[in-house]
Amino acid sequence: MSTVFAVELAWWQATAVKLAVVSLLVPAAALILGYVFLLKMMSHMQSRLGPMEAGPHGTLQLVADGIKFIQKEDLFPNNADRFVFKIAPIVVLVSTFLLWVVLPAGPDLVVEQLDPGIFYALAVSSLSVIGVLMAGWASANKYSLLGGLRAAGQLIAYELPMVLAVFGVVIQAETLDLQGIVSAQATQEIFGFGGLGNPFILTQAVGFLIFLAAVQAELTQPPFDMPVAESEIVGGYQVEYTGFRFLFFFMGEFATAFVFAGIASVLFLGGWSLPPFLMDLLGIDQGSNIMNLVGPAVLFLKIMFVSFLIFWVRFTYPRFREDQLQAFAWKVLIPLSLANIVVTGVMKVLL
Amino acid sequence: MTTLDRRDQIAWITSQAAEARVNLEFESEGMTLNIGPQHPATHGTLRFVVQLDGEQVVACEPVMGYMHRGYEKLCEVRTYLQITTLINRIDWLGSFANEVPFILAAEKLMEIEAPPRAQWIRTILFEMSRIANIVLFLGEMGLQLGAITPTFFAFRDREFVLNQIEAVTGGRFHPNFDRIGGLKDDLPKGWVEDTKAVMKKIRVFCDEIEELLMGNEIFQARTRGIGIIPGQVAQQFGLTGANLRASGVDWDLRRDAPGPLAWPEVEWKVWTHPDGDSFARYWVRLQEVRESTLIIDQLLDGLPAGPIMAKVPRIIKVPEGEAWVSTENPLGEMGYYIISKGGLEPFRCKIRSASFSNVSVVPWVMRGVYVPDVITILASLYFILGDIDR
């Protein structure tokens, strides 16, 4: 990070910068996704007029929403476990913060390059289950209890296909490190043709689809939004949350969508790197400093593409019933991802 | 333990353990969940007390009356013309259709017949309020199942129909347009062509919904085989309208008892579905909207000329007598039983609304389903709260 700006930073200075960047990225990501997809794309898809009014082309709508949330009274239900109730949204948000730590955006642009990178990411992503369960239990409300238990069942069920879908990528890249996975995709060839590199979506399309489905479920978005189903259990574990605490859940959801889209693009779409022929054309080297500037932009475009897929499904599909949702995970996604692992392993050995 | 030998001991322990395991698996503490009075799935202030075992419903009891407005009593102190302003608020989504049976009952008592043109326009507006009502159902059911897009499509296209109703009556929700002996006004210029264009849009909307929602695997998995009401049970509970026709009973007052209205003059079909599940109720309503657009198109083509108002006394006094008239409203059979002792106001007015009877099947149909299915079934039975509490 330091070399591209030609300044040498002490360890504590670099850490401070990284911390500041990560803590700013979470609200920024929530704002970007909220504006582009929740307001603009959704209202165009659904012929809605509302989100066009505040500011030019509706740009100030989210700011207005934020101010509205902050102004609201901080309420607690009568029988709530106050401490747990207070801390639950923060736990959910912390899991998002921890996910950002390993997401690489350039050859040097990563907060902490961990050898078991993807393993760490999948582990901390399931932290949010604890926050959701805490929120559901502490609210002392039957709807939120139902929502919390549904969420726990669902997040546990979909953790498995998510991990198994990543297996195929790890087998192909021969590393758990996210930077290693990016460079593996930039340098490998498919059937002797290396112009595009080997973005794993070409060979792991099944894995990509399973991963996206699992992400959808982890974010509790339609068609897997049983835990928050607002027309049945009126928001599930979020039902008693108002104002700023609700905003935390909201931000957590969107920032997690952003960072999961980032992980999906690192795993399957080649991350921050450009295809090799394009880099030859521009005369850039994979590890060169300029990639620290180009890389984030490339990654951002890929993230927006994956988020588009996530939100497109969200706005279109009705929701599963709880038993159908579990059956889909255990009877469809997990066998499919196991088969994917077997095929990938056999091909890896043979080719 | 001395009386038992070792083999008996083992058998006893095993049986105890098995029993304990069975208890663990199949017995849980029940939970009472109040769905409502304020809940998105109840379309207003209606409450369902649901006894749950896990997420399975043991019993479900509707509690009504949170917004009872005493219409039947209010009718006794108002003149016939004033009553129309009340009763189009009963089913607020298809409001013009509420006025028609009341006016027909009053006309029957006074032995007045509205001229044909008035009857045709009445029928057209009746069908338009049916479309405005059921189009919203088609979107709303998607919302209950978690798909938000169909709802907004429904609101968009309902607007066109309401605009057309507004162009004639001046009101979008509360037309107050029907009079004893005819209608208040004639159609405005150019209205016929505009309405035909709108009907085309509604048919496109039906195709969209068919692709977007009915063709969706999740939607089908959520609705097929859920909340089955066999035809006989439906009749026993007094279900009417699309809920009855979705159970395979071929019964439609528009065809079977049209009264003076213009339905027999045009070609159309009553749709039924043999399954009786939530999907069938949705399917029947979708077909009904399509059929209604076709009815309106035909009625517009053959609209007779002539006056829109019969000769009526300036001050309406209804002679002594009783009359019962019911029509096939968007939600089912809606009827008015008027007892008159002569004079300006009815002596007694009994309102039979469709939703009140349609909801009576809820405790029967809810046993053993899951909480999400409760929402599906409530959505597919389709009630308007004003139609339950009058």
Interface residues (C-beta under 8 A of the other chain):
Chain A: M45 Q46 S47 R48 K142 Y143 L146 P222 P223 D225 M226 A229 E230 S231 E232 I233 V234 F315 T316 Y317 P318 R319 F320 R321 E322 D323 Q324
Chain B: M31 L33 H39 P40 A41 E55 G142 L143 Q144 L145 G146 A147 I148 T149 F152 F153 R156 L212 L213 N216 I218 F219 A221 R222 Y370 V371 P372 D373 V374 I375
